[in-house]
Amino acid sequence: MTTLSIKIDDTDKLDFENICKEIGLNITSAVTAFVKATIRENGIPFALKAKEPAFYSAENMKVLSESIAQDRAGNTVKHSLEEIME
């Protein structure tokens, strides 16, 4: 056995500890489970992703879909670039 020492934000530690308690684990057991899963998967056992670009957010996709539907239904006013730049 060996000791693993890490530094994390105090609030994150308390939140993590509370979640572990709710599922019947202590921090050591949860970290050990993570380590075992990482070894078994030969990598981090969950997807690591950057934040989704705002353009592709669900909210923006809904607005774009609604705008496309309005345009297809003929419920839009078309302007020239010159009009917009005035």
N, C-alpha and C positions, 0 to 999 in steps of 0.2 A: 504494500500500500504506500501511496505517496500523498502529499498535500498539494492542492492546487489553490493558489491565492489569486483572486481577481479584484479589480476595483470597478464598482458601478455606482450610479447615482443612488442616493439614500432612498428616494421615493420609489425608484424602480425596484430596489431590493425589497422594500416593504410590500409593494404590489405583487411582485413575484412570489414572495413568501406566503402571502395571503392566498393566492391562487393555488399554490402547492398544498397548503393546509386543506383547502376545500376539496381537493382530489385525493387527500390522504397521503401526501408525500412531504418530506422535508426538502430543503434546498439541496442537500447532498444527494439524495435519491433522484431528484429531478435532473440535476446536472449529470449524474452517472447515467441516467436513461438517455440523455442527449448524446453523451459520449459514445455509448454503446450503439445507438441508432446511426451516428455518424460513421462509425467503423463498419457497421453492417451495410450501409448504403454506399460506402466509399466516397462520402461527400456530405455536405450539410443536408439533413433530412427534410428540408422544406425549401421552397423557392425563395430566392433573394432577388427582389426587383426594385428598380428605381421607381420613383413616383411616376404615375401615368401622366403623360403630357396633357395639359389642360384642354387642348383641342379635342382629344379623344375621350374626355370625361363623359360619363353617362348624361349629365345635365346638358352639356354642349351638344352631344349627339341628338338629344331630344329636340332642342331648339332648331338644329339644322334640319332634322326630319320634318318638323312642323313648317319651317320656311320653304322647304322643297315642295311639300304638299300644297301650301298656299300658292306657290308659283305655278304648279301644274294645274291647279283649279282656276288659274287666271285672276287670282286675288292679290296681285302685286302691281306696283307702279314702277315702270322702268324709267331710269334717268340716264342721261349721257354723262360722261366723265366731266365734260365742261360745266354742266349744271351743278355737279357735286363740288367742283373746285371753286365756284363763285363765292 
